[in-house]
Amino acid sequence: MGFLVVLPLAVVGEAAKYPQRFASLGWEFAGRPCPTEDDAIELARDADAMIVEGSQRPITRKVIENLNRCRIIAGTQIGYDSIDTVAAAERGILVTNVPGYCIEEVSDHAMALLLACSRRVVALNRVAKSGGWGFGPNSSEIKEAIRPGIGLLHGKTLGLFGFGAIGRALVPRARGFGLRVIACDPYADAAVASSLGVELVDRPTLLKESDFISIHAAYTPETKHVFNREAFAAMKRSACLINTARGGFIDETALHDALVAGRPAMAALDVLTTEPPERNPLLSLDNVICTGHLAFFSPESLETQWRRPCEEVARVLHGEWPVALVNPQAKQRFVERWGEMKHTSPASA
């Protein structure tokens, strides 16, 4: 049986392999940019499966309620907050993500941002290239503005907001530099934390004791703007906030004002609320490092990111349950619409 798989995004990079992948299965593939909900509906109305990159095209209830034949929406990321999983479950549509990919890359990147903050690498690079050097006569900015923020890393405290796979992967990296690690996560496994030498603490303790706070939690309505004016006021004046997760964790207006006031001292952000940013005042501050949502990147992670959704689509359209199902409540309605499924087995596309 021929199926239609769609991608509401320009077919470039790894996605350019999709036409051949699905043609080898005897299926049709269609992809194009869909800047509006109506564009996505027009593309996917009669599709059997969708592959989506959520930051480019949120899959809303309106889109989902206009899908006539869709059995699976396969996301290309770990996070799936851009897909209305409740609406999908009501329609019997399975939603999958790509768990486990880019864990090493993001934890490396978070550690790199921490080191850049600790040693003020970006500012020192800028000053050195403009003629400042060491503690010489042309180095007043180094002496007066940069040097006071550089300190010994060993013995400082890293606070993890969220203790999932990436946060856990960051622990040995941080401990290798002599950092004490604490974590705030109500769902964390205490035995796992203990085995890694991590103390589980509440949020007030995390804010109070951390010299660096790195965000690695799931983004939900409850965690939106969890880093707000009150949180910044509770942090150490010398602290650095690192975010390689989702921009929505941070109230960016409050962070801007806090950084101008010098509390916290720095922010290192791979992600922002609006991407790409449009005149974001955070980017004008010297005590902000921004890396353009590339913490996930390596050639290996990019290949995995786009291959696994194809495998999930192949499983479901071959009558098998997917591996990385994020809305299991959809199963009953799915079976009512499409019939019983086989046990999951390896599949490729």
JOPEQUI-V902457 format. One record per pair of residues at least 12 apart in sequence whose ideal C-beta (glycine too) atoms are under 8 Angstrom apart, sorted by the first residue. I is the first residue (numbers start at 1). J is the second residue. Records with the same first field share a line. If there is no record, write none. Layout:
I: J  J
This chain:
2: 26  27  28
3: 27  28  48  49  317
4: 27  28  29  30  46  47  48  49  69
5: 18  22  27  28  29  30  47  48  49  50  51  313
6: 29  30  31  43  44  47  49  50  51
7: 29  30  31  50  51  52
8: 31  32  33  34  39  40  43  44  50  52  56  57
9: 31  32  33  34  52  53  56  57
10: 31  32  33
11: 31  32
13: 302  306
14: 302  303  305  306  307
15: 31  51  306
17: 306
18: 31  51  306  310
21: 310  349
22: 310  349
24: 349
25: 314  349
27: 317
30: 43  47
34: 57
35: 57
37: 60  62  63
40: 57  59  63
41: 62  63  66  67
44: 63  67  70
45: 66  67  68
46: 68  69
47: 67  69  70
48: 69  70  71  317
49: 70  71  72  73  74  313  316  317
50: 67  70  72  73  74
51: 74  75  76  309  310  313
52: 73  74  75  76  82  83
53: 75  76  77
54: 75  76  77  79  80  81  82  83
55: 77  82  275  293
57: 82
58: 82  83
59: 73  82  83  84  88
60: 84  87
61: 84  87
64: 84  87  88  91  93
65: 87  91
67: 91  93
70: 91  93
71: 92  93  94  316  317  334  338
72: 93  94  95  96  312  313  316  317  322
73: 88  93  94  95  96
74: 95  96  309  310  312  313  322
75: 95  96  97  98  309
76: 98  305  306  308  309
77: 97  98  305
78: 97  98  99  100  101  102
79: 97  218  219  245  246
80: 95  97  326
81: 219  220  246
83: 95
85: 326  327  330
86: 327
88: 327  330
89: 327  329  330  333
90: 333
91: 330  333
92: 330  332  333  334  335  336  337  338
93: 330  334
94: 316  321  322  325  327  330  331  334
95: 325  326  327  330
96: 309  312  322  323  324  325  326
97: 324  326
98: 304  305  308  309  324
99: 165  324
100: 165
101: 296  301  304  305  308
102: 295  296  297  298  301  304  305
103: 165  166  169
104: 169
105: 295  296  297  298  301
106: 166  169  244  295  296
107: 166  167  169  170  173
108: 173
109: 244  270  291  294  295
110: 166  170  214  216  242  244  295
111: 170  173  174
113: 242  244  268  270  289  291
114: 158  174  212  214  240  242  268
115: 153  177
116: 268  289
117: 212  240  242  266  268  289
118: 150  151  153  156  212  240
119: 150  153
120: 146  149  150
122: 289
123: 145  146  286
124: 142  146
127: 139  141  142  146
149: 238  265  266
151: 238
153: 177  178  179
154: 177  178  179
155: 178  179  180
156: 179  180  211  212
157: 179  180  181  182  209  210  211  212
158: 170  174  179  180  181  182  210  211  212  213  214
159: 181  182  183  184  201  206  207  209  210  212  213  214
160: 181  182  183  184  185  198  213  214  216
161: 183  184  185  203  206  213  214  215  216  217  226  249
162: 183  184  185  215  216  217  218  245
163: 183  184  185  187  188  192  193  198  200  216
164: 185  216  217  218
166: 216  244
167: 183  185  214  216
168: 192  196
170: 214  216
171: 196  197  198
172: 196
175: 197
179: 212
181: 196  197  198  199
182: 198  199  200  201  205  206  209  210
183: 198  199  200  201  206
184: 200  201  202  203  205  206
185: 200  217
188: 200
204: 234
207: 231  234  235
208: 234  235  236
210: 235  236  239
211: 236  238  239  240
212: 239  240  241  242
213: 235  239  240  241  242
214: 242  243  244
215: 227  241  242  243  244  245  246  249  250
216: 244  245
217: 245  249
219: 245  246  248  249
223: 248  249
224: 248  249
225: 248  249  250  251  254
226: 249
227: 241  249  250  251  254  255
228: 251  254
229: 251  254  257  258
232: 254  255  258  263  264
233: 258  263
235: 263  264
236: 263  264
237: 262  263  264  265
238: 264  265
239: 263  264  265
240: 264  265  266  267  268
241: 255  264  266  267  268
242: 267  268  269
243: 267  268  269  270  271
244: 270  271  295
245: 271
246: 271
247: 269  271  272  273  274  275
248: 273
250: 269  273
252: 272  273  280  282
255: 267  282
256: 281  282  285
259: 282  285  287  288
260: 285
265: 287
266: 287  288  289
267: 282  287  288  289
268: 288  289  290  291
269: 282  288  289  290  291
270: 290  291  292  293  294  295
271: 293  295
272: 290  293
275: 293
276: 292
308: 324
310: 348  349
311: 323  346  347  348  349
312: 324
313: 349
314: 347  348  349
315: 344  345  347
316: 341
318: 347
319: 339  341  342
320: 341  342  343  344  345  347
321: 341  342  343  344
322: 344
323: 344
